[in-house]
Amino acid sequence: MGGLQRIHPHRRTGMSTDLIHDPSASARSDEALPDVAVARVADGLDWVGMDAIDLPLRIAESEGEWRLPARVRAEVNLLGDAARGIHMSRLYVALDAILACKPLSPALLESLLRDFLASHAGLSSRARVRIAFEHFLRRPALASAHGGWRRYPIALTATLAHDRFALDVAFDIAYSSTCPASTALARQLVAEDFARAFPPHAPLDRDAALQWLAGEHGMRATPHSQRSTASIEVRLAPDAIDLPLTRLIDGAESALGTPVQAAVKRIDEQAFARANGENPMFCEDAARRLRTWLEREPRARGFHLRVAHHESLHAHDAVAEAHGPRG
């Protein structure tokens, strides 16, 4: 027989009916139950907690407020000679009461971490929470009247240690990179082909030259370009009152100049080709562009960035990293 079966209250199930029907069982508090985690142990631990916790988030920005699913990791340290383990249920209760019910902000995250430590007085001196989710932004097309949605992976890491709060925002940007070396080689081929098609001392017909350039001879080789990834982590300024997610994403895409697109008509594809032609870059160039932007970004007090060009010519990636001082 399929489906769930309801167990009759008087049917024997192998468990003591005294335990099943003890009216005091549901009224017992945690303090009345055994807790083996309180046994004192000499060795402390750097971090103890829970990972992959499913929680809804409320994200508020100037464009509006969204509720998004998130994965959360919550941790505290465990002091030496304090206890065998922490109270993980207290971390979860705080997450559920604070994180899932109010719009996310630096102040809210600091309040959450202080709650972690207050619930572990004498056991912990540091607290940390990591929140991973996907931020969706509506992006206009480059030239047409269309638009589409882009997804940006976000990870927030907040720490509280020695009464000092810090908040890092990590995110990824997908963009297109065209190799400058390959571009130069392709231009040389075009110049050589043009010289053969229009020899010296022969009259140059402008219309014929334009027709030649617009045809297949005008680009004998296509410079190798590829989808690339920038992974950026920003330490927010201590006085930050909001989460500048869209601002940081917009800044990174503007610095690179060639973010991947959502809605693309032919006119948008042509505009994208122009943007790539005007922004050829090695991975080193991309890293320098992002570093220059981050050094001027007033919301950032430190950063680490890594770019990876997933090469179309080679079977490996080209990568570069840069960092700035952390506050």
One Martini backbone bead per residue (centre of mass of N, CA, C, O) as a GRO file, in nm:
protein
  327
    1MET     BB    1   0.096   0.037   0.024
    2GLY     BB    2   0.063   0.357  -0.030
    3GLY     BB    3   0.180   0.602   0.148
    4LEU     BB    4   0.084   0.731   0.435
    5GLN     BB    5   0.077   0.628   0.783
    6ARG     BB    6  -0.118   0.625   1.055
    7ILE     BB    7  -0.049   0.616   1.390
    8HIS     BB    8  -0.171   0.462   1.645
    9PRO     BB    9  -0.162   0.552   1.977
   10HIS     BB   10  -0.192   0.224   2.079
   11ARG     BB   11   0.024   0.123   1.907
   12ARG     BB   12   0.287  -0.079   1.879
   13THR     BB   13   0.646   0.040   1.800
   14GLY     BB   14   0.894  -0.013   2.023
   15MET     BB   15   0.806   0.217   2.201
   16SER     BB   16   0.752   0.391   2.471
   17THR     BB   17   0.448   0.504   2.587
   18ASP     BB   18   0.555   0.689   2.809
   19LEU     BB   19   0.709   0.878   2.612
   20ILE     BB   20   0.485   0.953   2.413
   21HIS     BB   21   0.267   1.047   2.665
   22ASP     BB   22   0.436   1.253   2.802
   23PRO     BB   23   0.331   1.567   2.899
   24SER     BB   24   0.630   1.686   2.977
   25ALA     BB   25   0.801   1.672   2.717
   26SER     BB   26   0.700   1.942   2.566
   27ALA     BB   27   0.783   2.129   2.834
   28ARG     BB   28   1.069   2.107   2.805
   29SER     BB   29   1.370   2.237   2.841
   30ASP     BB   30   1.695   2.260   2.757
   31GLU     BB   31   1.801   2.256   3.057
   32ALA     BB   32   1.664   1.955   3.112
   33LEU     BB   33   1.872   1.857   2.912
   34PRO     BB   34   2.122   1.701   2.790
   35ASP     BB   35   2.481   1.839   2.770
   36VAL     BB   36   2.787   1.740   2.633
   37ALA     BB   37   2.920   2.018   2.523
   38VAL     BB   38   3.016   2.141   2.819
   39ALA     BB   39   3.262   2.003   2.826
   40ARG     BB   40   3.583   2.044   2.907
   41VAL     BB   41   3.836   2.165   2.676
   42ALA     BB   42   4.154   2.265   2.599
   43ASP     BB   43   4.098   2.278   2.296
   44GLY     BB   44   4.074   2.492   2.049
   45LEU     BB   45   3.905   2.676   1.773
   46ASP     BB   46   3.874   2.874   1.505
   47TRP     BB   47   3.613   2.721   1.367
   48VAL     BB   48   3.252   2.700   1.425
   49GLY     BB   49   2.958   2.546   1.252
   50MET     BB   50   2.758   2.631   0.966
   51ASP     BB   51   2.646   2.504   0.645
   52ALA     BB   52   2.418   2.535   0.397
   53ILE     BB   53   2.200   2.752   0.460
   54ASP     BB   54   1.865   2.811   0.413
   55LEU     BB   55   1.776   3.148   0.301
   56PRO     BB   56   1.611   3.441   0.299
   57LEU     BB   57   1.642   3.755   0.130
   58ARG     BB   58   1.672   4.114   0.179
   59ILE     BB   59   1.703   4.349  -0.090
   60ALA     BB   60   1.802   4.697  -0.079
   61GLU     BB   61   1.750   4.949  -0.323
   62SER     BB   62   1.677   5.210  -0.526
   63GLU     BB   63   1.504   5.011  -0.719
   64GLY     BB   64   1.444   4.822  -0.462
   65GLU     BB   65   1.297   4.509  -0.345
   66TRP     BB   66   1.428   4.181  -0.264
   67ARG     BB   67   1.377   3.823  -0.272
   68LEU     BB   68   1.631   3.580  -0.188
   69PRO     BB   69   1.812   3.311  -0.220
   70ALA     BB   70   2.034   3.147   0.025
   71ARG     BB   71   2.369   3.076   0.142
   72VAL     BB   72   2.486   2.986   0.473
   73ARG     BB   73   2.761   3.078   0.698
   74ALA     BB   74   2.815   2.995   1.047
   75GLU     BB   75   3.058   3.135   1.294
   76VAL     BB   76   3.279   3.041   1.562
   77ASN     BB   77   3.487   3.037   1.804
   78LEU     BB   78   3.691   2.821   2.030
   79LEU     BB   79   3.790   2.825   2.330
   80GLY     BB   80   4.006   2.739   2.550
   81ASP     BB   81   3.880   2.580   2.817
   82ALA     BB   82   3.550   2.572   2.766
   83ALA     BB   83   3.444   2.352   2.538
   84ARG     BB   84   3.348   2.106   2.321
   85GLY     BB   85   3.109   2.300   2.218
   86ILE     BB   86   2.866   2.459   2.056
   87HIS     BB   87   2.559   2.652   1.984
   88MET     BB   88   2.406   2.605   1.693
   89SER     BB   89   2.108   2.686   1.742
   90ARG     BB   90   2.173   2.987   1.803
   91LEU     BB   91   2.259   3.062   1.522
   92TYR     BB   92   1.997   2.993   1.375
   93VAL     BB   93   1.803   3.173   1.531
   94ALA     BB   94   1.942   3.437   1.449
   95LEU     BB   95   1.911   3.410   1.148
   96ASP     BB   96   1.599   3.390   1.143
   97ALA     BB   97   1.542   3.664   1.306
   98ILE     BB   98   1.739   3.861   1.129
   99LEU     BB   99   1.812   3.786   0.826
  100ALA     BB  100   1.506   3.695   0.717
  101CYS     BB  101   1.342   3.987   0.816
  102LYS     BB  102   1.562   4.192   0.699
  103PRO     BB  103   1.729   4.412   0.543
  104LEU     BB  104   2.027   4.423   0.411
  105SER     BB  105   2.319   4.522   0.612
  106PRO     BB  106   2.585   4.614   0.791
  107ALA     BB  107   2.430   4.650   1.061
  108LEU     BB  108   2.290   4.374   1.059
  109LEU     BB  109   2.549   4.199   1.056
  110GLU     BB  110   2.666   4.306   1.318
  111SER     BB  111   2.426   4.224   1.496
  112LEU     BB  112   2.447   3.923   1.440
  113LEU     BB  113   2.738   3.879   1.555
  114ARG     BB  114   2.673   3.982   1.840
  115ASP     BB  115   2.472   3.757   1.895
  116PHE     BB  116   2.662   3.522   1.875
  117LEU     BB  117   2.845   3.615   2.117
  118ALA     BB  118   2.626   3.642   2.336
  119SER     BB  119   2.548   3.325   2.307
  120HIS     BB  120   2.894   3.279   2.362
  121ALA     BB  121   2.974   3.340   2.638
  122GLY     BB  122   3.303   3.216   2.709
  123LEU     BB  123   3.356   3.070   2.410
  124SER     BB  124   3.371   3.342   2.229
  125SER     BB  125   3.547   3.614   2.011
  126ARG     BB  126   3.442   3.521   1.725
  127ALA     BB  127   3.274   3.612   1.407
  128ARG     BB  128   3.099   3.454   1.118
  129VAL     BB  129   2.958   3.538   0.784
  130ARG     BB  130   2.825   3.372   0.489
  131ILE     BB  131   2.675   3.503   0.178
  132ALA     BB  132   2.506   3.339  -0.092
  133PHE     BB  133   2.413   3.483  -0.414
  134GLU     BB  134   2.187   3.618  -0.671
  135HIS     BB  135   2.213   3.898  -0.882
  136PHE     BB  136   1.968   4.086  -1.052
  137LEU     BB  137   1.990   4.264  -1.373
  138ARG     BB  138   1.883   4.514  -1.578
  139ARG     BB  139   1.981   4.527  -1.928
  140PRO     BB  140   2.065   4.711  -2.183
  141ALA     BB  141   2.115   4.748  -2.488
  142LEU     BB  142   2.352   4.895  -2.693
  143ALA     BB  143   2.123   4.997  -2.940
  144SER     BB  144   1.866   4.893  -2.881
  145ALA     BB  145   1.535   4.867  -2.716
  146HIS     BB  146   1.637   4.642  -2.554
  147GLY     BB  147   1.644   4.375  -2.296
  148GLY     BB  148   1.796   4.216  -1.995
  149TRP     BB  149   1.914   3.957  -1.789
  150ARG     BB  150   2.152   3.948  -1.518
  151ARG     BB  151   2.387   3.735  -1.346
  152TYR     BB  152   2.532   3.773  -1.005
  153PRO     BB  153   2.762   3.657  -0.807
  154ILE     BB  154   2.742   3.658  -0.444
  155ALA     BB  155   2.967   3.737  -0.154
  156LEU     BB  156   2.932   3.766   0.194
  157THR     BB  157   3.178   3.879   0.449
  158ALA     BB  158   3.146   3.873   0.801
  159THR     BB  159   3.333   4.021   1.076
  160LEU     BB  160   3.409   3.968   1.440
  161ALA     BB  161   3.697   4.121   1.604
  162HIS     BB  162   3.781   4.293   1.865
  163ASP     BB  163   3.534   4.490   1.797
  164ARG     BB  164   3.572   4.438   1.476
  165PHE     BB  165   3.428   4.531   1.173
  166ALA     BB  166   3.385   4.336   0.862
  167LEU     BB  167   3.326   4.381   0.493
  168ASP     BB  168   3.284   4.160   0.217
  169VAL     BB  169   3.266   4.184  -0.148
  170ALA     BB  170   3.182   3.929  -0.382
  171PHE     BB  171   3.234   3.907  -0.747
  172ASP     BB  172   3.124   3.846  -1.087
  173ILE     BB  173   3.254   3.902  -1.424
  174ALA     BB  174   3.147   3.901  -1.760
  175TYR     BB  175   3.368   3.911  -2.049
  176SER     BB  176   3.532   4.048  -2.330
  177SER     BB  177   3.841   3.941  -2.500
  178THR     BB  178   4.089   4.094  -2.707
  179CYS     BB  179   4.375   4.029  -2.864
  180PRO     BB  180   4.630   4.241  -2.947
  181ALA     BB  181   4.819   4.058  -3.108
  182SER     BB  182   4.608   3.941  -3.304
  183THR     BB  183   4.515   4.213  -3.411
  184ALA     BB  184   4.784   4.303  -3.536
  185LEU     BB  185   4.813   4.061  -3.729
  186ALA     BB  186   4.548   4.108  -3.885
  187ARG     BB  187   4.613   4.395  -3.987
  188GLN     BB  188   4.857   4.313  -4.152
  189LEU     BB  189   4.703   4.134  -4.353
  190VAL     BB  190   4.520   4.355  -4.462
  191ALA     BB  191   4.744   4.540  -4.566
  192GLU     BB  192   4.869   4.336  -4.764
  193ASP     BB  193   4.610   4.285  -4.933
  194PHE     BB  194   4.568   4.580  -5.014
  195ALA     BB  195   4.839   4.616  -5.166
  196ARG     BB  196   4.769   4.401  -5.384
  197ALA     BB  197   4.491   4.526  -5.481
  198PHE     BB  198   4.656   4.823  -5.454
  199PRO     BB  199   4.886   4.927  -5.627
  200PRO     BB  200   5.129   5.115  -5.698
  201HIS     BB  201   5.059   5.388  -5.918
  202ALA     BB  202   4.765   5.338  -5.891
  203PRO     BB  203   4.458   5.425  -5.908
  204LEU     BB  204   4.240   5.524  -5.647
  205ASP     BB  205   3.935   5.379  -5.576
  206ARG     BB  206   3.717   5.449  -5.338
  207ASP     BB  207   3.479   5.252  -5.389
  208ALA     BB  208   3.657   5.001  -5.422
  209ALA     BB  209   3.785   5.013  -5.140
  210LEU     BB  210   3.523   4.993  -4.976
  211GLN     BB  211   3.432   4.723  -5.097
  212TRP     BB  212   3.677   4.565  -5.003
  213LEU     BB  213   3.650   4.622  -4.692
  214ALA     BB  214   3.343   4.499  -4.680
  215GLY     BB  215   3.457   4.241  -4.744
  216GLU     BB  216   3.636   3.948  -4.700
  217HIS     BB  217   3.916   4.105  -4.731
  218GLY     BB  218   3.895   4.304  -4.473
  219MET     BB  219   3.908   4.007  -4.302
  220ARG     BB  220   4.121   3.748  -4.292
  221ALA     BB  221   4.125   3.772  -3.972
  222THR     BB  222   4.025   3.676  -3.650
  223PRO     BB  223   4.057   3.775  -3.355
  224HIS     BB  224   4.121   3.643  -3.058
  225SER     BB  225   3.843   3.568  -2.847
  226GLN     BB  226   3.682   3.582  -2.511
  227ARG     BB  227   3.551   3.465  -2.241
  228SER     BB  228   3.556   3.634  -1.926
  229THR     BB  229   3.686   3.665  -1.578
  230ALA     BB  230   3.596   3.857  -1.285
  231SER     BB  231   3.729   3.847  -0.954
  232ILE     BB  232   3.587   4.032  -0.677
  233GLU     BB  233   3.714   4.189  -0.369
  234VAL     BB  234   3.557   4.404  -0.122
  235ARG     BB  235   3.635   4.638   0.122
  236LEU     BB  236   3.446   4.809   0.314
  237ALA     BB  237   3.374   5.074   0.459
  238PRO     BB  238   3.308   5.135   0.793
  239ASP     BB  239   3.066   5.361   0.707
  240ALA     BB  240   2.875   5.174   0.584
  241ILE     BB  241   2.505   5.166   0.513
  242ASP     BB  242   2.534   4.991   0.253
  243LEU     BB  243   2.491   4.785  -0.044
  244PRO     BB  244   2.691   4.838  -0.342
  245LEU     BB  245   2.627   4.635  -0.579
  246THR     BB  246   2.558   4.792  -0.840
  247ARG     BB  247   2.797   4.986  -0.831
  248LEU     BB  248   3.022   4.771  -0.857
  249ILE     BB  249   2.930   4.639  -1.117
  250ASP     BB  250   2.930   4.894  -1.293
  251GLY     BB  251   3.230   4.965  -1.250
  252ALA     BB  252   3.354   4.709  -1.373
  253GLU     BB  253   3.220   4.722  -1.655
  254SER     BB  254   3.328   5.004  -1.729
  255ALA     BB  255   3.633   4.938  -1.708
  256LEU     BB  256   3.627   4.714  -1.935
  257GLY     BB  257   3.383   4.762  -2.183
  258THR     BB  258   3.290   4.418  -2.229
  259PRO     BB  259   3.024   4.310  -2.145
  260VAL     BB  260   2.805   4.089  -2.146
  261GLN     BB  261   2.501   4.000  -2.303
  262ALA     BB  262   2.160   3.965  -2.365
  263ALA     BB  263   2.029   4.148  -2.572
  264VAL     BB  264   2.063   4.065  -2.939
  265LYS     BB  265   2.103   4.239  -3.214
  266ARG     BB  266   2.266   4.336  -3.487
  267ILE     BB  267   2.324   4.623  -3.375
  268ASP     BB  268   2.450   4.509  -3.111
  269GLU     BB  269   2.676   4.339  -3.235
  270GLN     BB  270   2.819   4.576  -3.367
  271ALA     BB  271   2.872   4.731  -3.103
  272PHE     BB  272   3.041   4.500  -2.979
  273ALA     BB  273   3.262   4.502  -3.194
  274ARG     BB  274   3.354   4.788  -3.136
  275ALA     BB  275   3.427   4.751  -2.836
  276ASN     BB  276   3.645   4.534  -2.887
  277GLY     BB  277   3.820   4.706  -3.087
  278GLU     BB  278   3.862   4.941  -2.855
  279ASN     BB  279   3.937   4.682  -2.624
  280PRO     BB  280   4.210   4.558  -2.623
  281MET     BB  281   4.318   4.273  -2.401
  282PHE     BB  282   4.494   4.167  -2.169
  283CYS     BB  283   4.497   4.048  -1.857
  284GLU     BB  284   4.673   4.281  -1.755
  285ASP     BB  285   4.486   4.509  -1.849
  286ALA     BB  286   4.235   4.430  -1.688
  287ALA     BB  287   4.366   4.449  -1.408
  288ARG     BB  288   4.442   4.750  -1.428
  289ARG     BB  289   4.162   4.866  -1.466
  290LEU     BB  290   4.043   4.763  -1.199
  291ARG     BB  291   4.248   4.889  -1.008
  292THR     BB  292   4.197   5.185  -1.081
  293TRP     BB  293   3.902   5.186  -0.995
  294LEU     BB  294   3.938   5.087  -0.695
  295GLU     BB  295   4.130   5.323  -0.605
  296ARG     BB  296   3.869   5.534  -0.662
  297GLU     BB  297   3.676   5.389  -0.473
  298PRO     BB  298   3.509   5.502  -0.188
  299ARG     BB  299   3.391   5.212  -0.081
  300ALA     BB  300   3.691   5.123  -0.078
  301ARG     BB  301   3.958   4.965   0.149
  302GLY     BB  302   3.989   4.708  -0.033
  303PHE     BB  303   4.145   4.445  -0.251
  304HIS     BB  304   4.071   4.163  -0.477
  305LEU     BB  305   4.191   4.036  -0.798
  306ARG     BB  306   4.077   3.817  -1.078
  307VAL     BB  307   4.174   3.718  -1.402
  308ALA     BB  308   4.019   3.522  -1.682
  309HIS     BB  309   4.125   3.396  -1.995
  310HIS     BB  310   3.939   3.184  -2.206
  311GLU     BB  311   4.094   3.063  -2.444
  312SER     BB  312   4.073   3.021  -2.808
  313LEU     BB  313   4.376   2.935  -2.878
  314HIS     BB  314   4.417   2.799  -2.612
  315ALA     BB  315   4.420   2.532  -2.352
  316HIS     BB  316   4.435   2.789  -2.166
  317ASP     BB  317   4.472   3.026  -1.920
  318ALA     BB  318   4.473   3.373  -1.856
  319VAL     BB  319   4.627   3.538  -1.571
  320ALA     BB  320   4.545   3.788  -1.308
  321GLU     BB  321   4.664   3.990  -1.023
  322ALA     BB  322   4.529   4.208  -0.755
  323HIS     BB  323   4.592   4.448  -0.481
  324GLY     BB  324   4.479   4.608  -0.185
  325PRO     BB  325   4.443   4.757   0.092
  326ARG     BB  326   4.328   4.683   0.410
  327GLY     BB  327   4.124   4.815   0.671
   0.00000   0.00000   0.00000
